[in-house]
Amino acid sequence: MPLSLDAINLTHDPFSKRIVKSGDRVDLGQGHEMEFVSAPNLHWPDTIFSFDHRTQTLFTCDAFGMHYCSDSTFDDNLEAIEADFRFYYDCLMGPNARSLLNAMKKMGDLGKIKIIANGHGPLLYHNLDILRECYHNWSQKQAKAETVVAVFCATDYGYSDRLAAAICQGVQKTGVGVEIMDLTTADSQEIQELAHRAAGIVIGMPPSANVAAQAAVSSLLAVTKDKQSIGLFECYGNDDEPIDPLRRKFIDLGVKEAFPAVRIKETPTAATYQLLEEAGTDIGQLLVRERNIKQIKALDVNMEKALGRISSGLYIITTKKSDINGAMLASWVAQASLQPLGFTVAVAKDRAIDSLMQEGDSFVLNVLEEGNYQEIKKHFLKRLYPGADRFAGVKTQTANNGCPILTDALAYMECEVVSSIECSDHWILYCTVKDGRVSKPNGLTAVRHRKVGNYY
Ligand SMILES: Cc1cc2nc3c(=O)[nH]c(=O)nc-3n(C[C@H](O)[C@H](O)[C@H](O)COP(=O)(O)O)c2cc1C
């Protein structure tokens, strides 16, 4: 841990200290010689790893962590921790992939590392090589991304780091790279280099009194080009710099605004983080739209016509998790098991609903009726601003699992997501059915006939 003034304020008691830098060693006795490795930006600008040569244990602060807790001290069950290990990486480490690759290179110079003792989750020991390789591969993929969104904020201000992490998560869902940079500690050259390289720029408004961050924002304005997209959000600090004057300056430069400025007036809730995640997805989707259209056009015409003969029904998935609800028109739904009754649904990775459809989550599958679905379909395909109410003007009832049932649906099923498989640009979710009703016994399911297989 870096020994900053903040650390002293935490203890409220004076203690003897020595400030260390990369490469320094401190002998704690009995062979425990600690070596320090500077690993900046791994969630905090001043992260330092500490290596105990005797036990070959590397203390990594937030890096290699996960929000997972069980009775095991060690990573003895790889299957149990995999998903959390990946999720934590995506949220907190992925946006700093370049810094992570630098830190891992320095780790290589320490010699054999037997244990990684991180600040969150089990100690990594049994599967250390596999987990290190995962970090390396994911970071290389991120660092190589051709299209990058740069997220700038003063990370120690308001809720900015958590809000920025939600945006990064949303961007990553679209397959676009994301890098986060601290406006207070990064030097202006680093800031301008990243801003110059990025196709999209997101700024969390720094406090008015932070002179360094204000100067950094000015240097961003100096390098922004009209082909870039921007997005702005408040950090819910006491003294956020107002959004509008900055927004005006960017618009005057001719840049596209990827999402309406997010103005946070109350303590962030789950809905706020969802809103920011959706804003991140919006900027990512804006940047990849043209590339995706080109890829779809390049498909073999006969093959796509043949695939188009796969037909399916039409459904609306509806969910509610704490105070957030979501809905999506879906046709890639297919029954998959008899006991228990189960089916699969393919959900694109960049769908807003993705975060409400994780393993263990509940939802309702509403079946649309042939000859009676156009209005509902149109309603649920409308593009809404992040955070808008998907159900405004739609008749609903509440299912036992708390999710909305569409009153006009032909049938509904209460379901739970059991497992998922990653399939390129979609997640295939295997779901089981807990309950269900048909509202019109003679009604027929709406069928989706397509001409080509390169869209739903
Ligand atoms: C006929 C039709 C069927 C669709 N089926 C699916 C589907 O099975 N899976 C999916 O991820 N998206 C599907 N979509 C796309 C989504 O319904 C739609 O783009 C989405 O609701 C937009 O949400 P977003 O804000 O998350 O991008 C379908 C779209 C149409 C027009």
The ligand as an SDF file (V2000), in Angstrom:
LIG
                    3D

 31 33  0  0  0  0  0  0  0  0999 V2000
  -37.8860   -9.3610  -34.7380 C   0  0  0  0  0  0  0  0  0  0  0  0
  -36.7750   -9.0910  -33.7790 C   0  0  0  0  0  0  0  0  0  0  0  0
  -36.2880  -10.0980  -32.9680 C   0  0  0  0  0  0  0  0  0  0  0  0
  -35.2250   -9.8910  -32.0780 C   0  0  0  0  0  0  0  0  0  0  0  0
  -34.7170  -10.9090  -31.3290 N   0  0  0  0  0  0  0  0  0  0  0  0
  -33.6450  -10.6940  -30.5480 C   0  0  0  0  0  0  0  0  0  0  0  0
  -33.0640  -11.7630  -29.8080 C   0  0  0  0  0  0  0  0  0  0  0  0
  -33.5050  -12.8940  -29.8280 O   0  0  0  0  0  0  0  0  0  0  0  0
  -31.9630  -11.4900  -29.0590 N   0  0  0  0  0  0  0  0  0  0  0  0
  -31.4260  -10.2290  -28.9740 C   0  0  0  0  0  0  0  0  0  0  0  0
  -30.4350  -10.0380  -28.2630 O   0  0  0  0  0  0  0  0  0  0  0  0
  -31.9640   -9.1980  -29.6490 N   0  0  0  0  0  0  0  0  0  0  0  0
  -33.0640   -9.3990  -30.4210 C   0  0  0  0  0  0  0  0  0  0  0  0
  -33.5960   -8.3600  -31.1210 N   0  0  0  0  0  0  0  0  0  0  0  0
  -33.0460   -7.0040  -30.9570 C   0  0  0  0  0  0  0  0  0  0  0  0
  -33.6350   -6.3170  -29.7500 C   0  0  0  0  0  0  0  0  0  0  0  0
  -34.9810   -6.5870  -29.5190 O   0  0  0  0  0  0  0  0  0  0  0  0
  -33.5330   -4.7880  -29.8380 C   0  0  0  0  0  0  0  0  0  0  0  0
  -32.5570   -4.3820  -30.6740 O   0  0  0  0  0  0  0  0  0  0  0  0
  -33.2560   -4.3370  -28.4670 C   0  0  0  0  0  0  0  0  0  0  0  0
  -34.4380   -4.3760  -27.7350 O   0  0  0  0  0  0  0  0  0  0  0  0
  -32.6400   -2.9590  -28.3490 C   0  0  0  0  0  0  0  0  0  0  0  0
  -32.2050   -2.9130  -27.0300 O   0  0  0  0  0  0  0  0  0  0  0  0
  -30.8550   -2.2500  -26.5520 P   0  0  0  0  0  0  0  0  0  0  0  0
  -31.2840   -0.8870  -26.1080 O   0  0  0  0  0  0  0  0  0  0  0  0
  -30.3310   -3.0860  -25.4710 O   0  0  0  0  0  0  0  0  0  0  0  0
  -29.9030   -2.2110  -27.7240 O   0  0  0  0  0  0  0  0  0  0  0  0
  -34.6720   -8.5820  -32.0150 C   0  0  0  0  0  0  0  0  0  0  0  0
  -35.1520   -7.5530  -32.8060 C   0  0  0  0  0  0  0  0  0  0  0  0
  -36.1800   -7.8110  -33.7010 C   0  0  0  0  0  0  0  0  0  0  0  0
  -36.6630   -6.6760  -34.5680 C   0  0  0  0  0  0  0  0  0  0  0  0
  1  2  1  0
  2  3  1  0
  2 30  2  0
  3  4  2  0
  4  5  1  0
  4 28  1  0
  5  6  2  0
  6  7  1  0
  6 13  1  0
  7  8  2  0
  7  9  1  0
  9 10  1  0
 10 11  2  0
 10 12  1  0
 12 13  2  0
 13 14  1  0
 14 15  1  0
 14 28  1  0
 15 16  1  0
 16 17  1  0
 16 18  1  0
 18 19  1  0
 18 20  1  0
 20 21  1  0
 20 22  1  0
 22 23  1  0
 23 24  1  0
 24 25  2  0
 24 26  1  0
 24 27  1  0
 28 29  2  0
 29 30  1  0
 30 31  1  0
M  END
$$$$
